[in-house]
Amino acid sequence: MTPPRVVVKHGGSFSVICSTSEAQVEGMGWESSLGAVSLTDNVTSLPFKITALTQWTFSPQCYMNLLNGDQCQQRLSVTVYKMPDSVTISPSSHLGPMVEGKKYSLRCDIDKVAPVKNLSVIWQKRNETIHSQSYNSEVNTPVQESSVLIISPSRDDNGAQIHCAAQLNLGPMGPNPAVMASNPHEMIVHFPPTFTGPETENVQLTSKSKNILNCTATGNPKPVYSWQSPHPLQVDTKNKAVLTPPMLLPGTYNCTATNAIANRTKMFIVSEVQGKTLTSFHFSSCSALFPHSVCYSITPPHCCSPPGSHLGTTAGILLAMVFLVISSLCCVVYHKNRKPSVAREAGQIS
């Protein structure tokens, strides 16, 4: 037969030719449930045509009568197919976003497809096949089928597109491709905050270091931040991932990142570098504060300077601040006391 088998859409048409190389042929004919071709004498080939195939199971037969009285028969293999009316994907075990690490199921529904023994359901995520399923039913009429995918999403799946497709494997005689896909389903995955840096971070203070506390974390929903510190930070800490305070004192600073899934805390251990200068203070002379005054006449030689212009410890910083206040006061007192004497000297000269 030419072709040896037929794949035809339900309601479609096809034609086939039955032929033989046998010389002693009396005649040939066709029999089928949709009409026959009567015995035709003295032929070695005979066509058969269907204009609208409305049956789901169809198997026409070609027969040939030989001059010696024998008869040969051969049936034509016919596959009648129908693409699905629809292919849809939906969550079957939950509503709303997924949570990282938990198991969920997605359901793919294929409506009215035939024949189901030729059906494969293919699941794809980001256009990569992650699961496929086939069926063994011998039913030739259209049926409703479904496929269930079990997944355990990770944070990398957040925003990924997933879809299922119904594919009829009809061979080289069938349409190519015979595929119908669902609309994509976007995966929304919630996961707890994860810091972009280590959860415990050591911060060493030096004279050249910049004060940065970076608590940035990824998460879905987006994390919110709160801070706990042993000393005032002199900056706004409300929902701030990164802090750049003007001054840091040694101690342990905690940052907590929180979302609907969990909260995570990061610890900053701030310490001074032993043996190195933490901060440098230089105190100017009184003349810088009061242009017409001098200090050496009160407490020579440097009433405005602490005993040393560079201090490297926290205690040194506090001591330097005390010296600064005292020095400023001494300069003010000297400045006030100097005015009467200057006036007297001016009178004597006159």
C-alpha positions as CSV (number, residue, x, y, z in Angstrom):
1,M,0.0,0.0,0.0
2,T,1.1,3.5,-0.7
3,P,1.4,5.0,1.9
4,P,1.8,2.0,4.2
5,R,-0.1,3.8,7.0
6,V,-2.2,6.9,7.4
7,V,-2.3,9.5,10.1
8,V,-5.3,11.8,9.7
9,K,-7.0,14.5,11.7
10,H,-10.5,13.7,12.8
11,G,-12.8,15.0,10.0
12,G,-9.9,15.1,7.5
13,S,-9.4,13.3,4.2
14,F,-6.9,10.9,2.8
15,S,-6.3,8.6,-0.1
16,V,-4.3,5.4,-0.5
17,I,-3.4,3.0,-3.4
18,C,-3.4,-0.7,-3.1
19,S,-1.2,-2.4,-5.7
20,T,0.4,-5.8,-6.5
21,S,3.1,-7.3,-8.7
22,E,1.1,-10.5,-9.0
23,A,0.4,-11.3,-12.7
24,Q,-2.5,-13.8,-12.2
25,V,-5.0,-11.2,-10.8
26,E,-8.7,-11.5,-11.5
27,G,-9.7,-8.3,-9.8
28,M,-9.2,-6.0,-6.7
29,G,-11.6,-4.1,-4.4
30,W,-11.8,-2.2,-1.0
31,E,-14.1,-2.7,2.0
32,S,-14.6,-0.3,4.9
33,S,-17.2,0.9,7.3
34,L,-17.5,4.2,5.4
35,G,-18.0,2.7,2.0
36,A,-16.5,0.2,-0.4
37,V,-14.8,0.0,-3.8
38,S,-16.5,-2.8,-5.7
39,L,-14.4,-5.6,-7.2
40,T,-12.7,-4.2,-10.3
41,D,-11.5,-6.8,-12.9
42,N,-8.1,-7.0,-14.5
43,V,-6.3,-4.3,-12.4
44,T,-3.1,-4.5,-10.4
45,S,-3.7,-1.3,-8.4
46,L,-6.8,0.3,-7.0
47,P,-7.1,3.7,-5.2
48,F,-9.2,4.3,-2.1
49,K,-10.3,7.8,-0.8
50,I,-12.1,9.2,2.2
51,T,-13.2,12.8,2.0
52,A,-14.2,13.2,5.7
53,L,-13.2,10.7,8.3
54,T,-15.7,10.9,11.1
55,Q,-14.9,7.7,12.9
56,W,-12.3,7.3,15.7
57,T,-11.5,3.7,14.8
58,F,-11.1,3.0,11.1
59,S,-9.5,0.0,9.4
60,P,-10.3,-0.3,5.6
61,Q,-9.2,-3.5,3.8
62,C,-7.9,-4.1,0.3
63,Y,-8.6,-7.5,-1.2
64,M,-7.4,-9.2,-4.4
65,N,-8.9,-12.2,-6.2
66,L,-6.5,-14.5,-8.1
67,L,-7.3,-16.5,-11.2
68,N,-6.8,-19.8,-9.2
69,G,-9.6,-18.8,-6.9
70,D,-7.5,-17.6,-3.9
71,Q,-8.0,-14.3,-2.2
72,C,-5.5,-12.0,-0.5
73,Q,-6.4,-9.3,2.0
74,Q,-4.4,-6.4,3.6
75,R,-5.7,-3.9,6.2
76,L,-4.6,-0.3,6.2
77,S,-3.3,1.1,9.5
78,V,-5.2,4.4,10.2
79,T,-4.5,6.7,13.2
80,V,-7.2,9.3,13.8
81,Y,-6.0,12.1,16.0
82,K,-7.3,15.2,17.6
83,M,-5.3,18.0,19.2
84,P,-6.4,19.1,22.7
85,D,-9.1,21.8,23.0
86,S,-6.9,23.4,25.7
87,V,-3.8,22.8,27.9
88,T,-3.8,24.6,31.2
89,I,-1.5,24.7,34.2
90,S,-2.5,25.5,37.8
91,P,-1.3,25.0,41.4
92,S,-3.1,22.0,42.9
93,S,-1.7,22.2,46.4
94,H,-1.5,25.8,47.3
95,L,-2.6,29.4,46.6
96,G,-0.1,32.3,46.5
97,P,3.7,32.2,46.7
98,M,5.8,29.2,47.4
99,V,8.3,28.9,50.2
100,E,11.8,27.8,49.5
101,G,12.4,24.1,50.4
102,K,8.8,23.1,50.7
103,K,7.1,20.6,48.4
104,Y,4.3,21.7,46.0
105,S,2.4,20.2,43.1
106,L,1.4,21.8,39.8
107,R,-1.3,20.3,37.7
108,C,-1.4,20.3,33.9
109,D,-4.9,19.6,32.4
110,I,-5.2,18.4,28.8
111,D,-8.8,18.7,27.5
112,K,-10.1,16.2,24.9
113,V,-7.1,14.7,23.1
114,A,-6.9,11.5,21.0
115,P,-5.4,9.0,20.9
116,V,-4.1,9.1,24.4
117,K,-1.6,6.3,23.8
118,N,0.3,8.7,21.6
119,L,0.2,11.5,24.2
120,S,3.2,12.8,26.1
121,V,3.1,15.6,28.6
122,I,6.3,17.6,28.8
123,W,7.1,20.0,31.7
124,Q,9.6,22.8,31.1
125,K,11.2,25.4,33.3
126,R,13.2,28.2,31.6
127,N,12.7,26.2,28.3
128,E,14.5,23.2,29.8
129,T,12.6,19.9,30.2
130,I,12.3,18.9,33.8
131,H,9.7,16.1,33.6
132,S,7.7,14.1,31.0
133,Q,4.9,11.6,31.2
134,S,3.4,9.2,28.7
135,Y,0.1,7.1,28.8
136,N,-0.7,3.5,27.9
137,S,-4.5,3.7,27.4
138,E,-5.9,2.0,24.3
139,V,-8.9,4.4,24.1
140,N,-9.1,6.0,20.7
141,T,-11.8,8.6,21.5
142,P,-11.0,12.0,23.0
143,V,-10.3,12.0,26.7
144,Q,-9.4,14.4,29.5
145,E,-6.0,13.8,30.9
146,S,-3.8,15.4,33.5
147,S,-0.2,15.4,34.7
148,V,1.0,16.4,38.2
149,L,4.5,17.8,38.8
150,I,6.0,17.7,42.3
151,I,8.6,20.5,42.9
152,S,10.6,21.8,45.8
153,P,11.6,25.3,44.7
154,S,14.8,27.2,45.6
155,R,15.4,30.9,45.6
156,D,16.9,30.6,42.2
157,D,13.4,29.6,40.9
158,N,11.9,32.9,41.9
159,G,10.5,34.5,38.8
160,A,11.1,31.5,36.6
161,Q,8.6,30.6,33.9
162,I,7.2,27.1,33.9
163,H,4.8,25.5,31.5
164,C,3.5,22.1,30.3
165,A,2.9,21.0,26.7
166,A,0.8,18.2,25.3
167,Q,2.6,16.4,22.4
168,L,1.1,13.7,20.1
169,N,3.8,11.4,18.9
170,L,2.4,10.4,15.5
171,G,5.6,9.5,13.7
172,P,6.8,10.7,10.3
173,M,3.4,10.4,8.7
174,G,1.8,12.8,11.2
175,P,2.0,16.6,11.6
176,N,5.3,17.9,12.9
177,P,5.2,19.2,15.5
178,A,1.9,18.1,17.1
179,V,2.4,20.2,20.2
180,M,0.1,22.5,22.3
181,A,1.6,24.3,25.3
182,S,0.0,26.0,28.3
183,N,0.4,29.6,29.1
184,P,3.5,30.1,31.3
185,H,3.1,30.0,35.1
186,E,5.5,32.4,37.0
187,M,7.0,30.9,40.1
188,I,7.0,33.3,43.1
189,V,9.3,31.8,45.7
190,H,9.7,33.4,49.2
191,F,12.9,32.8,51.1
192,P,14.5,34.1,54.3
193,P,17.1,36.9,54.4
194,T,20.7,35.9,53.5
195,F,23.5,38.3,54.2
196,T,25.8,39.1,51.2
197,G,28.7,39.1,53.7
198,P,29.6,36.9,56.7
199,E,27.2,36.8,59.6
200,T,30.0,37.8,62.0
201,E,32.3,40.6,60.8
202,N,35.3,42.0,62.5
203,V,35.9,45.7,62.0
204,Q,39.2,47.2,63.0
205,L,39.5,50.9,63.6
206,T,42.6,52.7,62.3
207,S,43.3,56.4,61.6
208,K,42.6,55.9,57.9
209,S,39.7,53.5,58.1
210,K,36.2,54.5,56.9
211,N,33.4,53.7,59.2
212,I,31.1,51.3,57.2
213,L,28.7,48.7,58.7
214,N,27.2,46.8,55.7
215,C,24.3,44.6,56.6
216,T,22.9,44.1,53.1
217,A,20.8,40.9,52.8
218,T,18.8,39.3,50.0
219,G,15.4,37.8,50.6
220,N,11.8,37.6,49.4
221,P,9.9,39.6,50.6
222,K,12.5,42.3,50.8
223,P,14.0,42.4,54.3
224,V,13.7,45.3,56.7
225,Y,16.5,46.2,59.0
226,S,16.9,47.1,62.7
227,W,20.1,47.9,64.6
228,Q,21.3,47.5,68.2
229,S,24.5,49.2,69.3
230,P,26.4,49.8,72.5
231,H,26.9,53.4,71.7
232,P,24.9,56.1,69.9
233,L,25.6,56.0,66.2
234,Q,24.7,59.6,65.4
235,V,23.0,58.4,62.1
236,D,19.5,57.3,61.1
237,T,19.3,53.5,61.5
238,K,15.7,53.0,60.6
239,N,15.5,50.3,57.9
240,K,19.0,51.0,56.8
241,A,21.2,48.2,55.3
242,V,24.4,50.2,55.3
243,L,25.5,52.6,58.0
244,T,28.4,55.1,57.7
245,P,28.5,56.8,61.2
246,P,30.9,59.7,61.6
247,M,32.6,58.0,64.6
248,L,32.7,54.4,65.9
249,L,33.6,53.2,69.3
250,P,34.7,49.7,70.2
251,G,31.9,47.2,70.9
252,T,29.5,44.8,69.4
253,Y,26.9,46.1,67.0
254,N,24.0,43.9,65.9
255,C,21.9,44.2,62.7
256,T,18.7,42.1,62.2
257,A,17.2,41.6,58.7
258,T,13.6,40.5,58.9
259,N,10.9,39.3,56.4
260,A,7.8,37.2,56.5
261,I,9.8,34.0,56.4
262,A,12.4,34.5,59.1
263,N,14.8,36.9,60.7
264,R,18.6,36.8,60.7
265,T,21.1,38.7,62.8
266,K,24.6,39.9,61.8
267,M,27.2,40.8,64.3
268,F,29.9,43.5,63.9
269,I,32.7,43.3,66.4
270,V,34.4,46.7,66.4
271,S,37.9,46.9,67.9
272,E,40.9,49.2,67.9
273,V,44.1,48.1,66.3
274,Q,46.7,47.6,69.1
275,G,49.8,49.7,68.8
276,K,48.5,51.9,66.0
277,T,47.1,55.4,66.0
278,L,43.3,55.3,66.1
279,T,42.6,59.0,65.7
280,S,44.8,62.1,65.5
281,F,43.9,65.3,67.3
282,H,45.8,68.5,66.8
283,F,44.9,71.5,68.9
284,S,45.6,75.0,67.5
285,S,46.9,77.8,69.5
286,C,44.6,80.3,71.2
287,S,45.4,82.8,68.5
288,A,43.5,80.7,66.1
289,L,40.4,81.0,68.3
290,F,41.1,84.6,69.4
291,P,43.3,86.5,66.9
292,H,44.4,89.1,69.4
293,S,45.3,86.8,72.3
294,V,48.3,84.7,73.3
295,C,48.5,81.9,75.8
296,Y,52.1,81.5,76.8
297,S,51.8,84.4,79.3
298,I,49.3,82.3,81.4
299,T,50.5,78.8,81.4
300,P,53.7,78.7,79.5
301,P,54.5,77.4,77.0
302,H,51.2,75.9,75.6
303,C,48.1,76.5,77.6
304,C,45.9,75.5,74.6
305,S,47.5,72.1,73.9
306,P,47.2,68.9,75.8
307,P,50.4,67.1,76.8
308,G,50.9,65.6,73.3
309,S,49.2,66.3,70.0
310,H,48.5,62.7,69.0
311,L,46.4,60.2,71.0
312,G,45.7,56.7,70.0
313,T,43.2,55.2,72.5
314,T,39.6,55.8,73.4
315,A,40.7,57.1,76.8
316,G,43.2,59.4,75.1
317,I,40.4,60.8,72.9
318,L,38.3,61.6,76.0
319,L,41.3,63.2,77.7
320,A,42.0,65.2,74.6
321,M,38.5,66.5,74.6
322,V,38.9,67.6,78.3
323,F,42.1,69.5,77.4
324,L,40.4,71.2,74.6
325,V,37.6,72.5,76.8
326,I,40.1,73.7,79.5
327,S,42.4,75.3,77.0
328,S,39.5,77.2,75.4
329,L,38.4,78.5,78.8
330,C,42.0,79.6,79.7
331,C,42.2,81.5,76.5
332,V,38.9,83.2,77.1
333,V,40.0,84.2,80.6
334,Y,43.3,85.6,79.4
335,H,41.6,87.5,76.6
336,K,39.3,89.2,79.1
337,N,42.1,90.0,81.6
338,R,44.3,91.5,78.9
339,K,41.9,94.2,77.9
340,P,42.2,96.4,81.0
341,S,45.9,96.2,81.0
342,V,46.1,97.2,77.4
343,A,43.9,100.2,78.2
344,R,46.1,101.3,81.2
345,E,49.2,101.0,79.0
346,A,47.5,103.2,76.4
347,G,46.7,105.8,79.0
348,Q,50.3,105.9,80.3
349,I,51.6,106.4,76.8
350,S,49.2,109.3,76.2
